[in-house]
Structure formats: C-alpha cells, structure tokens
Amino acid sequence: MAENDFVRTDPEHVRQLASRGELADHAAAARGDARRCLRASVFEIAQPVVFRNLTRRLELNRGHYRCARAVQHLDDPCLDRFHDDMEAVVDDVFRNARIPIASLEGWIRRRLVHATVDGYRRRRSERGALQRPRVPRWLAAELGGDPVLLALAVDILDFVGTDSVPSAGIWPVDHWAENRVARGAPPSTARRAVEHETALVLSAMRRRPRWYENYVERPLGFKRPPSVPVPRFAPEDGTDPLGEPAFRQEEPDARLERAVVAVAAIEGRIAGGEPPEAVVVDVVSSVFHDEPWSAGPAAVDRILAALVAR
C-alpha cells in the first residue's frame, strides 16, 4: 500500500477504496492523523444516511419534530444518541468493508440496524451493564416470582446501561409510572406503587453486593447529569444578545426538509387515529414554531386541504 494513500482520505478516495474491497484493511493499517482523517471522511459519507434512514424515524417516534428536521436541530440528548449511532456505523465500516462495494452509502444503509444494535450492546458492555438484561434465577427467587417485580427488575437493569437520565432522582419513576397507567393502573396510586416496588427490587438485588456493584452501581456511574439550558432572550430590535439575528430566513431546501418532517408526522399520527385538526396544530406549531403563519385556523385549513388532496 502506497504511503501517500494514507494522506488521501477524502470521501471520494474512501469510495474508491470501498469499490476495490480495501477499505477495512486500509483502516486497520492507518495510524494517527491518517486514521483520524479517514474516520472523518467515512463520517461525512455516513452522516446523511444515518440521519435520513434511522435518526429521523426515531425522533418522529419520540415526538421530537424539531430534532427530526436536520442534524443541526438535534437537542443535546438526541445529538448524543446520534453520535453514538454514527460511531457504531463508522466502526462497522472499518471492521467489515472487506468486499468490493459499488455504493458505500447503500451498503451502510443495509447494515444500519445491525451496526447500531451492535454498537448499543458494545457500549453497554463497556459500562459493565448486561447486554441483554435478564433476571438471574437467584433474583427471581428473592422476588418470589412476582411478574410485576420481575418486569421492574428488567427495567432497572436496562436503564443503568443507557444514557438517559431522569429529570429528578436516580430512577425514571415517572416514566415507569406512566407506563403502568397506560396499561390500566390507577393514576392516583401508580407512582407510589412504582416507588415502593423499586425499593423492593433494589433491596433484593443488594443481597448479592458484588453482583449489585458490577451490574447496577458501576454502569449507573457512567451516566452524565442532564445539562441545564441557558435561557436566551432576543431584544425588541430583533437581534440576538450573542450577536446573531434572533430570526433568520431559511434557505428553500431547509424549509423543504421541515415540510417533509411535518407531513410524515401528521400522516403517521392521523393514521394512528388521532383527530386531524389537533394533530396539525400540534405538529405545525412544533416544526414551524418560528414562522408567523404557523398558527391559526387559516393555516390548519390549508394544510388539511392539502393532505386530503394527496
């Protein structure tokens, strides 16, 4: 392999290496700045593939319509998840691009699920968390085989290996309580019941201190505290206190991306049985929150008419 090959790490050269089946070997041999440049070029190729074919769908499912617009609109937790997925995809390319690949983007798209799931399991393993959370027999016996407590134990073992952090406390009690209510539990007692049962499960887990330290305490220690957003107020003259315009005119392509996100979200929620008028108001006000025309009955009527015409 020529020495100057390590210097040429632009995306087009990466595609040439992939087309010859040499990309993984080239990555394995690269060192220092050459490897970093190669990684940056693969990242550049993979980023739009990952966002369009994975991240956007996940953000729409979460109801994060603004995050689904473009990478630059991802909030901090969603951006962290996106970077984790990107790292997993680039690692997958470096390990497995050993055959001639006519379209590197298409190859990456076909391997997205495998690469990101594998990356997720690797991150859990690095933290010491169980890759596939399961209740060991001794813990099931300690919990008396109670299906509610067993399910909560799995939730705990799953949570410690993720990046998610509750807004208050150590455990996502509110989220677990909401899931209980969705399954028919009384809203007035769900949270108190989850708090009590979480304490029972943790007490049972601590009966084997070494196991608890390895699979609960240690991975829990990798979690990052949530960042506190700093409020930014735009003066009446329309300028930003940090020197940027408070309202910027977007390029047509950016508006088109927002429209694609909005239509996908609206159609999906209406297909799920939600009232069209309420869905349109919610999605449009979220995706186009900074547009003066995004609210009011006229906007809703125009969008509903356009959807019916499709």
Secondary structure, DSSP 8 states (H G I E B T S, - for coil): --GGGGT--SHHHHHHHHHTT-HHHHHHH--HHHHHHHHHHHHHHHHHHHIIIIIHHHHHHHT-TTTTT-GGG--HHHHHHHHHHHHHHHHHHHHH--S--S-HHHHHHHTHHHHHHHHHHHHHHHHT--SS----HHHHHHTTT-HHHHHHHHHHHHHTTSS---SSSSS-HHHHHHHHHHTT--HHHHHHHHHHHHHHHHHHHTTSHHHHIIIIIHHHTT-------------TTSB-TTSSBSS----HHHHHHHHHHHHHHHHHHHHTT--HHHHHHHHHHHHTTT-TTSSSHHHHHHHHHHHHH-
